[in-house]
Amino acid sequence: MTYGNSHAPAGEGAGVVAVAADGAAAAAGIRPGDVLVRVAGRPARDVIDWLWLTADLPAAVTVRRGHEELDLTLDRAYGQELGIEFADAIFDGVRLCDNACLFCFVSQLPSGLRESLYVRDDDYRLSFLSGNFVTLTNLTDDDVARILEQRLSPLYVSLHAVDPEVRRSLVCATMEDRALERVDELLAGGIELRVQIVLVPGVNDGEELQRTLRWLAERDSVTSVGVVPLGYTSAQERFARSYEDAAAAAVVLDALEPWRRRMAEERGSRWVYGADELYLAAGRELPSADDYDGYPQYENGIGMARAFLDDFTTASAEADGAPVPGDESRPVVLVTGELFAPLLRRLSPRLGDLGVEPRVLAVPNRFLGGDVSVAGLLTGRDVIDAVSGDLGGAVYLVPDVVVNSDGLMLDDIRASDLPRLTRKDVRVVPSDAAALVETCAGIGKGGG
């Protein structure tokens, strides 16, 4: 099941953007451009409903084609795919966040960016489908009943704190805050929850963090907890610090370690995981892959650095990139954010065996400022300034996490325009370790 870029108005059905010729949808008469209106006589609210209502076939399907509604019958042979692509996973409009969280990153964005960047979703369906973290504050009784009926598990939940006063100061719910009650309802119904705590200095750290962890540890179906530090930009005045210095990051990691040891004994997993940036800021070695217990918080960015490190080690050991004898190594600059630069510098010498001369260029995020230092939030202008000002001829490799699916960077500069705007050989490459090694091996062999 895939999604495209053609949209029906929210609440008016699901736009069909592609239909496989050999699929069940095509056999039923569904065409690209149709709008799915009903399935089995019921409005389809999202792709979850589509899959749920078509689990038992044949099923009646109603589509709108132009101004006409057509009633079709969907059926399929054994092993046949449905073969349909919708514009969006959510058909009736994404639910937005009604909270006013103290630390909300979206509310800290400077003005003038494209409208979609200011959308604050809080939709349990995207939590199930995409691993988005939701607060549960906007769940209705009907929502809970649906989650239990359709077994939408696991869900990813932003909890932050359990003390009512602390929650009021952090989450600032604009309606009655029943999130903790909803947690227990879902757990009682057999739904697995993976929890996130955004840590704010002096608010929900220290003893408040311990209180929250104790509450969560009492609930067996809370299967993992990710602790991530507050991120802040220079476009706000509430925060001037997070856990970016080594001492502050170390305090958090030390507070988690007893829980990790205890839960490893009691549950067979370490259960609570500190964000990668805490380890990098503290200057501590990342936990081993085994210590991430299958990476249950990977959607939260936790464990990505360890996975990259291990994948890089494997890929670089297996790479067949020896340069042609007599050829000189080609200079390659690895462009990244300030957070990841130290780890990449540690790894990059291994690329020298592939016929390249690697160097790391850490790009400061001047656009967002604050403590923002991840590569994925770099703007085109910051990359252009850093690369343009870098001396020497080289191939500049920019990770594709800086662009969206339309090839746009955060400030709407097209990644394809970077070579022209920098007057350098800039290439956007996949951000995984194996792709980086393969790219460098190709450059070392004179492949461009």
Order of alpha helices (4+ residues) and beta strands (2+ residues): beta-beta-alpha-beta-beta-alpha-beta-beta-beta-alpha-alpha-beta-alpha-alpha-beta-alpha-beta-alpha-beta-alpha-alpha-beta-alpha-beta-alpha-beta-alpha-beta-alpha
